[in-house]
């Protein structure tokens, strides 16, 4: 029996921060483009929150100019 698709994504906060900085965006600019609060983006980057829902993850990818199918922002699988 197949598992249902994931209801959230496990993200790598450091990767989000690095990409945001590569684009020259501050927290407020990136958060506004992604349609999320600055505080929530900071929590994702710091690892205090790690599981955005698919619509939020896709908007964050768009703000960071990354295709959602590109896994750069995802945390590595646990072994």
C-alpha positions in Angstrom: 0.0 0.0 0.0 1.4 3.4 -1.0 1.9 6.2 1.6 0.0 9.4 1.0 2.1 12.4 -0.1 3.8 14.3 2.6 1.7 17.0 4.1 4.7 19.1 4.9 8.3 19.6 3.7 11.3 19.2 6.0 13.5 22.2 5.1 17.1 23.1 5.8 17.1 26.6 7.3 20.7 27.3 6.5 20.1 26.6 2.9 17.2 29.0 2.9 19.3 31.7 4.5 22.2 31.1 2.1 20.0 31.3 -1.0 18.2 34.5 0.3 21.5 36.2 0.9 22.8 35.1 -2.5 19.9 37.0 -4.0 20.6 40.0 -1.9 17.2 39.9 -0.1 16.7 40.8 3.5 14.3 38.8 5.7 11.4 41.3 5.2 11.8 41.4 1.4 11.9 37.6 1.1 9.1 37.0 3.5 6.9 39.5 1.6 7.6 37.9 -1.7 6.8 34.5 -0.2 3.6 35.7 1.4 4.8 34.7 4.9 5.7 36.8 8.0 9.2 37.9 8.6 9.1 36.1 12.0 8.1 32.8 10.4 10.9 33.0 7.8 13.4 33.7 10.6 12.1 30.7 12.5 12.6 28.5 9.4 16.1 29.8 8.8 17.1 29.2 12.5 15.6 25.7 12.5 13.0 26.6 15.1 10.3 25.6 12.6 11.1 23.1 9.9 7.9 21.9 8.3 6.1 24.3 6.0 3.1 23.1 4.2 3.3 22.6 0.4 1.7 26.0 -0.6 4.1 27.8 1.7 7.1 25.8 0.5 6.2 26.5 -3.1 5.8 30.3 -2.5 9.2 30.3 -0.7 10.8 28.5 -3.6 9.3 31.1 -6.0 10.6 34.0 -3.8 14.1 32.3 -3.8 13.9 31.7 -7.6 14.1 27.9 -7.2 11.9 25.3 -8.8 9.9 23.3 -6.1 11.4 20.2 -7.7 14.9 21.4 -6.9 15.7 19.9 -3.5 18.3 22.5 -2.4 16.1 23.8 0.4 15.1 20.4 1.8 16.9 18.9 4.7 18.9 15.8 3.9 17.1 12.5 4.6 17.8 11.0 8.0 19.7 7.8 8.1 
